[in-house]
Amino acid sequence: MMAKCSVAPSVEPMFQTFNGLQHLAETRRFKAWFLDQFGVLHDGKQPYPGAISTLEKLATTGAKMVIISNSSRRASTTIEKLKNLGFDPSLFVGAITSGELTHQYLQRRDNAWFAALGRSCIHMTWSDRGAISLEGLGLQVIENAEEADFILAHGTEALGLPSGLVRPMSLDGLEKILEHCAAKKIPMVVANPDFVTVEARALSIMPGTLAAKYEKLGGEVKWMGKPDKGITQGEINSSTTADDVLDVRLTKTQLETLHKILGTPTTHGSLATQGTALNIAFESNNQSPWILDSGASDHMTGDSTLFHTYTPCHNKSRIRIADSSYSLVAGIGEVQMTEFFSR
């Protein structure tokens, strides 16, 4: 298996590799495990082989498992979906989703950017996948860009109507609406920043595609979810049960807050590889572990010696990183994975 990666200039660490999760779990060193869902635990329709049994074994080590997902839906809905797919909800402390963050920001409006938003919105949502309710947010859904204060993008299949119903609409139709909104210079909130997601053996277009289009049109977009730092700034109440929605309290605290609550050491970075339903940790000498996230679409490392093939970049290409800033890409190549890792 070959994984395409990009490398940014940094100190070259030395890694110790592990052939799977069992050794890491048995060490009981990690009290918290952060799990993506689509493309990692399931394909949207059914669990991946061994995913349920792996989490059950992991739970016997006392690990606290938290779902962190770019889903437009709220945390409680995410846990319910996992239950319907055969996962035991009690395995999870809870879930943090981009949809939950969006709901909390719009409801509390204790953030200056969100406080400045009006209450009238154009709502892009789902149809076949199930529309998303705006109950409790005090929003007025309208169809006319002339009267809208902002765009709320939950989905890519339909346009929300003032009646609470939806009108199925093609991606081209939604993009035409965006052109009118861009001319009015109204902002967009995107509740799912992914461009596509796995759906059985196919890929489905996600709201991030609309957001990217809107930015190209000159529109302002507030991106919610990974890799934006907001999804890791939530304070998690470790006593919350899986039947409750996690209290994702959006404060100025960063990831250290989450580690403090869970009693875990702070990590410093991540290296992502694609194509397996497996998260693996690297541990370098005298450094915190790095986690391989199989659900990630961008793959980065600071160690150019890991590359099987490598070509330096001279065109000043940039990549968006977790704090929403951009880092220059030093080179692009491929990394040989199968010598070290198994599913």
N, C-alpha and C positions, 0 to 999 in steps of 0.2 A: 504494500500500500504506500502510495506517495502522497504527501500533503504539501500543497503550495503554501509558502510562508513569506513574510516580509521581515526584515530585520532593521532595527533602529540602533544607532551607535550607543553602546553602553559597556560596562565592565562584563567580561566574559566569565560566567559562573561555571563551576563544575557541578554536575548533577549525579545523584544516585537514582537509579530507575527501579520501578516496581512492576512486576508482571501481573497487574490486576489489583482488585480492591481488597482481597482477603487479608493480605499482610497488613495493609494500612488499618483495616478495621480491628484486627487482633491486637495491634499495638495500643488501641484505645487512646491514642494521642489526640485525635480530633474529636471534639465534643459536638461540633456542628458540621453538617453537610448541606451545601447549597445545591439544589438540583433544578435543572431546567426540565421541562416536560416534553414539549413537541420535539421529536427527533432524538430524544434521550430516553425517556421512559415509555413513550408510545408514539404512534404515527398518526394520531388524531382519531383513529377508529378502533385500534386494539393495542394492548401492551406489547412491547418487544419481548421476544423469548428470554426468559430468565429475569426480567426486570422486577417482577413482583417478589419472587423468591429471594433475589439479591437484597432488596430493601428490607424484607423480613429478617434476613440474617444480620444485616447491618444494624437493625433495631435492637437485636439481642446484646450488642456491645454498649448500649446506652446512648447511641448517637442521636442527636436532635437533628431532624431533617426538615428543611424549609424549602418549599417550592419558590423559585424566583423566575418569573415568566413574563415575556412580552405578549400577554394576552389582553385583549380589549375588555375582557370580562372581570368582574369583581372577584376577590379572593375566595369568598364562600362558594361561588359558582365553580371556580377552579377545583376546589376540594371535592365538590359534588360530582364533577366530571370524572375525576380520578376514581372516586368510589364506584361510579357506573362502569368504569373500565376494569374493575376488579381489584383495585388497590384498597388496602385497609386505611381509612382516613386517620385512624389513631396512630399511624406510623409517622405522621407529619405534625410538627408544631403548628404549622399553618402555611400560608402562602402570601407572597408579595407579588402582585401583578401590576403591569403598567396601567391596566384599566382601573385597578383599585386606587393607585396613586392619582390618576386623573380625576376620579370621583372625589377623593379627599380634597384635592386642591380646589376643585370647583365648588365644593360644599363649604369649606372653611374660609377660603379667600383670605388667608392670613399671609399670603405671599404677595408682594407688591405688584408683580406682573399680572397675577390672576385677579387681584383686587380691582385692577383697572379695567378688566373686561366687563362688557355690558351683559345683559341677560337674554338677548335675542341671538339665536344661533342657527346656522345651517347645519343639519345633522346628517352626516354620511355614515351609514350603518350597514347591518347585515340583513339579508332576506332569507335565503335558504338555510343559513347557519343559525338563524334566530336573532331577531332584533334586540338591541340593548336598551334597557329602560333608563330614563333620565329622572326617575322619581326621586324626590327629595332635594333636587338641585335648584329648584326655582327658576328653571330656564323656559323660555318661550321659543319653540321650534317654528321657524318660518322658512319659506321657499325662495324669497326674493333677496338677492344679494344687496339690493339698494337699502333694505331695512335691517340687514344683519350686522351684529356687532363682532361676531367671530364665527369661524368654522370649527365644528367638533367632528373629528374623523375617528369613528369606532370601527368602520367596516368599509367594504368596497363593492357592495352588491345593491345598495338601495339608498334612497333619499328619505329621511324622516319627514312626516307630515304633521301639521298642527294638531290633527285629530289623534295622534299617537300611533297611527298606522304607518306603513312604509310603502313607498313606490319603488319596485324593482327597477334598477337602472344599470346600464352598461358602464364599464370603466370610461369609455369615451364620453358618455353623457355626463359623468361626474367631473371629468376633466374640463369639459366646456363650462360647467358651473364655476370651477376654479378660476378660469380665465376672467370671468366677470368679477369674481371676488378680488382677484389680484389688481384689477383696474381700480377697485374701491379701496385697496390697501388695507383690508381687514385681516387680522391675524388668524392663524390656525392652531388648534391644539390637536395633536395626533396621539391617540390613546394606545396605539400599537405601532412602534417604529420599524418593525420588520418589513422588508420588501416582499418576501414570500414566506410560506410556511409549508411544512410537510402535511399532506392529506392522503393517507394510505400510500399509494405509489406515485401520487401526483403532487405538484406544487400549486398552491393557491396564492393569488395576489393579495397582499396585505396593505393596510393603510399607509405604511411607510413609503410605498410607491406613489401614492397621491401626494404625500408630504414633500417628497423629492421633486415631483412635478411642480408643486406650488412654489418651492424655493427657486426653481429655474425660471418661473414666471415673475420672480421678484417679491414673492410673498414672504411674510414672517411666520416661522413655524416654531412652536414650542414642542420639542420632542420629549415624550414621556417614556420611561423604561430604559432597558439596557441599550447602549452602554452609558447613557446619561447617569451622572452620579446620584440623581434623586432617588433611584430605586434602591441604592445602598445606604441612604441617609435615614431610612425609617427606623424608629425605635420599636423593637419587638418585645412584647411582654411574654417572657418565656413560660408563664403559667397559662397562657391562652390555650384552649383545647382546639382540636381539629374541627369541631363543629361551629366554632366562632370565627368571625372575621378578625384577622390580626389587626391590632391597633397600629397602623402605619402612620405614626405621628411625624409629620414632615417638619423637621427643625434644621438648624444650621449644623448640627452634629453630623459627623461623617461615619465611615465604616467602623471606626474605633468604638463608637457607641454600641453597635451590634455585637462586636467581639467582647466588650466589657460585660454586657448583659448575659451573654452565653458563656462567659468564662473561658474564652479561647484566645490564643495569641493572635496578633495582627499579622496578616500576610502582606507581601510586598509586590506581587505581580502575578501574571498568568500567561501561560502558553497554551494556545488552543490548537487542536487537530481535528480533522473532519473525517466522518465516515464510520464511526463506531458508536454504539450506545454505551459508552464507558467514560467515566471520569477517573483520571489517574493523577497522582501527586508526584511531583519531582521534589527532591530535597537536596539542596546544595550545601556544601560545607559551611557551617556557621550562619546559614541563612534560613529564612522561613520557607515553607513549602510553596511550590507553584502547582496550580491545579490545571490539568488539561480538561477543557470543557468541550465535549463532542458536539454540543449544540451551537457553538459559535460559528460564524461565517467568515470572520477575519482571523488570521493566524499570525502571531507575532512572537519573536524571540529576540533577546539581546545578545545571543551567542552565535556568531556566524560560523563557528566550527561545527555546528550541528547539521549544516546543510550538505546534502548529497550533490546538488548542483547549485551554483550561486552566480548571479549577475549583478554587479553594482548598478545603482540608479543614479543617473546624472541629470534627470529632468525635474528635480525638486518636487517629486510626488509626495503627497501627505496622506496620513491616515488618522481617522478620528479615534481618540482613545477614551478611557473611562470617565475622565473628568470633563469631557466635551471639548477639550482642546485638541490641537492637531500636532502631530509629530512627523518630521521628515523621514522618509523611507530611504535607508541606506542601500538596500539591495533586495532582490527577489529571487527565490529559488525553490528547490524541493528538498524535503527531509525524508529520509528512509525510516519508516516506523516499524515495520514488521519484525525486525530483528530483536526488538525490545518488548513489544507489547502484544498481548492477546486479548480477545474479547472477554 
